[in-house]
Amino acid sequence: MSLSELMIDIPAEHEANVFGQFDTYAKKLERTFHVTLIARNGNTKIVGENASAQKALRVLTQLLELSRRGNTITEQNVDYAISLVFEDHEEGIVEIDQDMICHTLQGKPIKPKTLGQKKYVDAIRKDMITFGLGPAGTGKTYLAMAMAITAFKQNEVSRIILTRPAIEAGEKLGFLPGDLQSKIDPYLRPLYDALYEIMGADSFIKNSEKGLIEVAPLAYMRGRTLDNAFIILDEAQNTTPAQMKMFLTRIGFGSKVVITGDSTQKDLPSGAVSGLDVAVKVIKDLDGISICTLTSRDVVRHPLVQKIVKAYEEYEKKSSGRTRENSRRKRS
């Protein structure tokens, strides 16, 4: 085993960002690649086996470039940069970071943060209909919302329509007080939250009063033809096959559609078939339609969320394996 000593210049103003609070990220790199990092006067020495040192250098180079662009480096950035280096991807987090969608009202940039998210955003730009499938925290709805607002501001579409099935998440809420709008608003709250963060409440209210932005339950789409609009159907796993067919046949000229959902979180009655599952099978080979599947690796919430999603995926995989084995034994 040949030891190498590689050097990288990390200016003092970027050290805390690249190495993390209390050198958390630096220690993670040392543990992961079995190297030693020695930082002095803006110079960082990487000591370790040659291949490992080279990988650590690639990660540090990517993190430094992110910092130079004004990003606050998160643990998710570090973990993802490490995984891309391990897999020898040509693209790194710097290339992904170059894709700017828009800014929030507070000036925070909205960008894809993983290769899966980058492919998802590219598919939305390219195709008329995009299915974004994957677990919670992968940015399916938020990125679609950012793309919709950007298209609206650039006059690529004349209005935004946001919809989702009004179905309880495994709870029976009974009769809610108030008028019809106040009854359906709780189901649409996640869409409002994203709109307020990116567009601002005042701008949303103004455009909503003009009919240029509409947030409504899926049942309201029946009988309409939606031309020149950016339409997002959220929580599509809770649609029935009939609802999904109805929605897909509403789409008119000049429109762009994003359908998001997570097949592992259905709130339909037991035994009911999801319209999302059926639609993916029916239209998967049609031109102009993309199906993007995000995974636990694309989760950009707290790192613990990524671990929870992965743990559930493994548990469900084992459970389905046991179910198939039991079925096979019964048949034999």
Summary of the structure (lengths in Angstrom):
residues: 332
radius of gyration: 23.1
end to end distance: 53.9
largest distance: 73.3
contacts: 996
relative contact order: 0.12
helix: 51%
strand: 17%
